[in-house]
């Protein structure tokens, strides 16, 4: 079942499910454009940025996915469950965790790691 918030961005509708899959649909016709297998439930709201799509799994891994094909560009262990959402204000991404930590990432740092 789908438990993550649904994200709309441009022509994409993005959601995560309890099987660990992030799915991107064409919002005009509902056809699947691509999906990513995260390995554990995805309750996290997808965040669409100029660098790609951020999502996180219940096991505590933050992923950056390519917007075109869902290819994993980066993964980062958060150390605990992510909160249900994140704050995005370019170039900053802030993610809360179940242990009360707030982790802040700068887009330039992330872009450097994906080269």
Secondary structure, 3 states (H helix, E strand, C coil): CECCCCEEECCEEEEEECCCEEEEEECCCCCEEEEEECCCCCCCCCEECCCCEEEECCCCEEEEECCCCCCEEEEEECCCCEEEEEEEECCEEEEEECCCCEEEEEHHHHHHHCC
